[in-house]
Amino acid sequence: MALKVYSDITKEFYEDEAAAKSAEEKLMKVKNEKTARRKEMSEKVEAARQNVNDIRKEYADMIDKA
């Protein structure tokens, strides 16, 4: 009777602890990369939003001076 290792992180069974650790590390790497991409995109969106606000303010100032 062979014992299997269950990973709480991947929610799967593995033949040995090394295979489980490898799968967990791979999954965590993917999640960290996804988080980093989301953060990068969030920063880009925030910068674009700020640019739009600056342009709107400049436009309103130009209209007021006209």
C-alpha positions in Angstrom: 0.0 0.0 0.0 1.6 3.3 -1.1 1.2 6.4 0.8 0.4 9.6 -1.0 1.1 13.2 0.0 -1.7 15.7 -0.1 -1.0 19.4 -0.7 -3.2 21.9 1.0 -1.9 24.5 -1.5 -2.6 22.7 -4.8 -5.4 20.5 -3.4 -4.0 17.4 -5.1 -2.3 14.2 -4.1 1.4 13.4 -5.0 3.5 10.3 -5.0 6.1 11.8 -2.7 6.9 15.0 -0.7 9.4 16.3 -3.3 6.7 16.2 -6.0 4.3 18.0 -3.8 6.9 20.7 -2.9 7.8 21.2 -6.5 4.1 21.6 -7.5 3.5 24.0 -4.7 6.6 26.1 -5.6 5.5 26.2 -9.2 2.0 27.3 -8.2 3.3 30.0 -5.9 5.6 31.3 -8.6 2.7 31.7 -11.0 0.5 33.4 -8.3 3.4 35.8 -7.5 3.9 36.6 -11.1 0.2 37.3 -11.6 0.2 39.5 -8.5 3.2 41.5 -9.9 1.5 41.9 -13.2 -1.7 43.2 -11.6 0.3 45.7 -9.5 2.1 46.9 -12.6 -1.2 47.3 -14.5 -2.8 49.0 -11.5 0.1 51.6 -11.4 -0.3 52.2 -15.1 -4.0 52.7 -14.8 -3.5 55.1 -11.9 -0.9 57.1 -13.9 -3.3 57.3 -16.9 -6.2 58.4 -14.6 -4.0 61.1 -13.1 -3.0 62.3 -16.6 -6.7 62.5 -17.6 -7.4 64.6 -14.5 -4.5 66.9 -15.2 -5.7 67.4 -18.8 -9.3 68.1 -17.6 -8.1 70.6 -15.2 -5.9 72.3 -17.8 -9.0 72.3 -20.2 -11.2 73.9 -17.5 -8.6 76.6 -16.9 -8.3 77.3 -20.6 -12.1 77.6 -20.8 -12.3 79.9 -17.8 -9.6 82.2 -19.3 -11.3 82.4 -22.7 
